[in-house]
Amino acid sequence: MTPPVIALIVAGGFLLLVFSFALGVYLRLPHVIAKKMQGSFESSELKKPDNYTLYRDRVKKIPDLAYPSALPNNRLDLYLPAQAEAAPLPLLLWIHGGGFVAGVKEGTEILMTMICAKGFAVASMDYALAPGQKFPSALRQIGEAVKYLQTLADEYPQIDPARLFLGGDSAGGHYCAQYAAILTDKTYAANFPSVPLTASEKIKGIVLCSAPLDISAMLPSVNFKLKLLSKVFFNGYYGFSPKKKKRGKTLSRLGDHVGPQFPPTFLTDGNTYSFESQNRSFGNRLRKNSVPVKELYFDKASFGTVNHDYLFELDSATAQTGYQSVIEFLEEYASR
């Protein structure tokens, strides 16, 4: 064997080794980022208004109720009025955000407590995270949690499961809108045979905070960091194969899957590193289908920087405005 041939074989082997290493790093990236993000969510300090004790004292929390599921993280926290109510209360199920790969229900506690204090039963759920569990695991668990909540009225008579709202922030908002589309579009639902469908006639409305409503539109971002993160999140949840990616992109364009039966919807978002344009577009699509829509956005010239998931910065004036708007939406449609 001549020296040039040997050199070529060595070079080829080296390139193969480099490629294998790079591929391994690429495939592991969602796991690495997920672990880092989860640690950040678990250690983050919750922001609350100065008068938070006025809300907290009116609420009791029943933590870590296990809803039946074969998937992990199948727990929810239930928030109920501390004093007995004369009549059952409308119920809000909230799905936390975290880029599909992170997040914890405890991170929603301040907002859930404040909503409960205004006369609502509230449940905030955990669910299986990517990349450990792939699409559509979280949607399946939302259906399982809804089914479980419908059985709790005997044990917790404060709950009125016939007046059910869904809500979510960031990735949780995406799941929330996707689940509502499954409930109201039979053609779309056919893509999700594992998702329990038990509440199609009982969804009074949905609340979407800073939700990505077309994940495929996130991928071409001109910001390299955002583009990389969106790909990591997308691949972590939908998988790396071209077939799975194509299916995920199609099913994530939620504006394509709404019709007149879609629930009344509240949309809000920040104006920095978030999805305001997607939310506005989604609102327009809902209106074209005669779906009632309420929206809240913040012009940067008037309000300055309003962050993604701003609704949880409850020590700020913008979050207080968002909170009041959510309460008004829930109160309006709970009485219908």
BELUR-V585461 format. One record per run of one state. SS is the DSSP state (a for helix, b for strand, c for the rest). FROM is the first residue (numbers start at 1). TO is the last residue. Records with the same first field share a line. If there is no record, write none. Layout:
# BELUR-V585461
SS: FROM-TO / FROM-TO
This chain:
# BELUR-V585461
c: 1-2 / 44-46 / 48-51 / 57-58 / 67-74 / 82-88 / 96-104 / 117-120 / 126-136 / 150-158 / 170-170 / 185-185 / 190-202 / 210-214 / 219-223 / 239-241 / 253-253 / 258-264 / 269-271 / 273-275 / 289-292 / 297-299 / 304-306 / 308-309 / 314-316 / 335-336
a: 3-43 / 52-56 / 105-116 / 137-149 / 171-184 / 186-189 / 215-218 / 224-238 / 242-252 / 254-257 / 276-288 / 300-303 / 310-312 / 317-334
b: 47-47 / 59-66 / 75-81 / 89-95 / 121-125 / 159-169 / 203-209 / 265-268 / 272-272 / 293-296 / 307-307 / 313-313
